[in-house]
Amino acid sequence: MPIKRRLARAWPTQALLVSALVLASSGCTAAVVVDPAPYAADPQCASVMLGVPDEVGGLSMRATSSQATAAYGMEAMIIVRCGVEPPGPSSERCVAIDTASASQDWLVTETEDSWIAVAFGRSPATEVTIPKIRADQAVGELLAQFGPAVSLADPNGLMCR
């Protein structure tokens, strides 16, 4: 069989194999669908989101479908949304978390299966949803990892008392 003919017949098989390898090596995971917050287009959200860590609690960041959002993990994901309504004075549980690089207050509410923390004293505000399966007792440790990024948003004068 002439060489040209053998190459022509092998080409589709080789192309298919290369395509399969590229898809497999790219991870080929779909973006996590996350609804954007109402003020996600606020320019300060860009700074906040550029500052969020690539990994939180051993979970890698994943691509998301919306501006100013982040997701971590494959199942029971930690979800971050910048641009939620900044909370005013509140009787909700307020937690002050200090790290070497930032001090950030959070309003923390509990649902049946998650902790929802909203940055307090920042505008725009950032919301972090942490499934209880990820951190039932270590919510503060996870929030501390987001503090430096969240504190890039302007302070609005409110703080935990």
Backbone hydrogen bonds, N-H to C=O, Kabsch-Sander energy under -0.5 kcal/mol:
donor,donor_aa,acceptor,acceptor_aa,energy
6,R,2,P,-1.8
7,L,3,I,-2.5
8,A,4,K,-2.2
9,R,5,R,-1.9
10,A,6,R,-1.9
11,W,7,L,-1.9
13,T,9,R,-0.5
14,Q,10,A,-2.5
15,A,11,W,-2.7
16,L,12,P,-2.1
17,L,13,T,-2.2
18,V,14,Q,-2.7
19,S,15,A,-2.4
20,A,16,L,-2.2
21,L,17,L,-2.2
22,V,18,V,-2.5
23,L,19,S,-2.4
24,A,20,A,-2.3
25,S,21,L,-2.4
26,S,22,V,-1.4
27,G,24,A,-0.8
32,V,63,A,-2.8
34,V,32,V,-0.7
37,A,82,C,-0.5
39,Y,83,G,-2.8
40,A,37,A,-1.7
42,D,39,Y,-2.0
45,C,42,D,-1.9
46,A,42,D,-0.7
46,A,43,P,-0.7
47,S,43,P,-1.0
48,V,44,Q,-2.3
49,M,45,C,-3.0
50,L,46,A,-2.1
51,G,47,S,-1.1
51,G,48,V,-0.7
52,V,48,V,-0.8
56,V,59,L,-2.5
59,L,56,V,-2.4
61,M,54,D,-2.6
62,R,71,A,-3.0
65,S,32,V,-2.1
69,T,66,S,-0.8
70,A,80,V,-2.1
71,A,62,R,-0.8
72,Y,78,I,-2.1
73,G,60,S,-1.9
78,I,72,Y,-1.8
79,I,77,M,-0.5
79,I,129,T,-1.9
80,V,70,A,-2.8
81,R,127,E,-2.5
82,C,68,A,-2.8
83,G,125,A,-2.4
84,V,125,A,-1.7
93,R,108,V,-0.5
95,V,106,W,-3.2
97,I,95,V,-0.6
97,I,104,Q,-3.0
98,D,96,A,-0.5
99,T,102,A,-3.4
104,Q,97,I,-2.7
105,D,120,F,-0.7
106,W,95,V,-2.4
107,L,118,V,-2.8
108,V,93,R,-2.6
108,V,106,W,-0.6
109,T,107,L,-0.5
109,T,116,I,-2.7
111,T,114,S,-3.1
115,W,130,I,-2.7
116,I,109,T,-2.8
117,A,115,W,-0.5
117,A,128,V,-2.9
118,V,107,L,-2.4
119,A,126,T,-3.0
120,F,105,D,-2.7
123,S,154,D,-2.5
125,A,84,V,-1.3
127,E,81,R,-2.9
128,V,117,A,-3.0
129,T,79,I,-2.8
130,I,115,W,-3.0
130,I,128,V,-0.6
132,K,113,D,-2.7
134,R,131,P,-1.9
135,A,131,P,-1.2
136,D,132,K,-1.0
142,L,138,A,-1.7
143,L,139,V,-2.7
144,A,140,G,-2.1
145,Q,141,E,-0.7
145,Q,142,L,-0.9
146,F,142,L,-0.7
146,F,143,L,-1.1
147,G,143,L,-1.3
150,V,146,F,-2.6
151,S,147,G,-2.5
152,L,149,A,-1.7
153,A,150,V,-1.7
154,D,123,S,-0.7
156,N,121,G,-1.7
